[in-house]
Amino acid sequence: MRIVIVGGGAIGRLFGSSLVRGGNEIILIDIDLRTLGALREKGIGLVENGDEHFEEALSYPVQALASAESLTSADLVLLLVKSHDTMAAVKNVAHLISSACPLLCLQTGLGNFEVASKIVPAENILLGITFMSGTALSEARVRRGGTGKTYIGELDGTFSARLENIHAVFNRCGLETQMVKDIIGRLWCKVITYSAINPVSAILQVPNGSLTSKMESITLMKRLLDEGREVANAHSIELVYPDLYELLFDACTKSSNNLSSMLQDILNEVPTEIEAQNGAICRYADQYGISVPTHRTMVELIKLLECWKPGVEQS
């Protein structure tokens, strides 16, 4: 397949390296000039979890572009940008999207489908979630974290020919993938779970595995899960995972050495996805008159961290 990946962060690099290894043609779109330069020179550098010898990273060549404007065709477009970049990213690849070349949104956040469907027809959009994790390193390298499963689905719940084709390609490339009829419910489960993991890890500045080692952080995350579940129930979302606590502990265990994406953003001094995760839960809560004080506190604290470098006195 000729696959365009929009977003050259950790997950984009993980998908890209696996898909190249499986014999696909990969075009990676990113706006960061340093990342593009490294990709063009060395390709994606994959460092396995626990390997400290970065210079021994396996290299996977990709075509790296700052824009999709010059592209005329593709078989699939993977959207892996931050939620606040969704509109600009979809506009950039809109000319490629069709029933034969769907847009697969693989982001962690609520509202991305709604934004994308204002630009391209909703029937040409697929949704997905992934529990893979990784940490972006310099020079377009990525350290693999947890090897979680990826779920993909049509919005109407059907197992279409194009969905089956993507499923087959991903699995053939070593990306453990499952087709599901209930992708919306699974997306909400992931957002609720990671709205508990991400901000807490970013505030405490610890790897995911450390979050389940102290009762205080466990209690805080459980409170966030409970508030998120109440909002989902009010919005008539059928949560596929009945035990979100188990999902959270499993995610933290499988990515124990990984820094959450939100913590990576804070450390790299770039905007986080707090508004698409905890912020989105707060907005849905407002619709139903539900109190979510813990989520509101997370939003406020993360926004402060986005403004202020931790440990540095601000003038």
Protein Blocks (a to p, Z undefined) as FASTA:
>chain_A
ZZddehjbfklmmmmmmmmmnopacddddfbfklmmmmmmnopadddehiablmlpccdd
ddddfbfklpcbdfbdcdfbdfklmmmmmmmmmmmgcfklccddfbecehjlmmmmmmbc
fklpccdddfbdcdddehhiacdfbddddddddfklpacfklmmmmmmmmmnopacdddf
klmmmmmmmmmmmmmmmmmmmmnopafklmmmpfklmmmmmmmmmmmmmmmmmnopacfb
lblmlmmmmmmmmmmmpccfklmmmmnopacfklmmmmmmmmmmmmnopacfklmmmmmm
mmmmmmpcghiacZZ
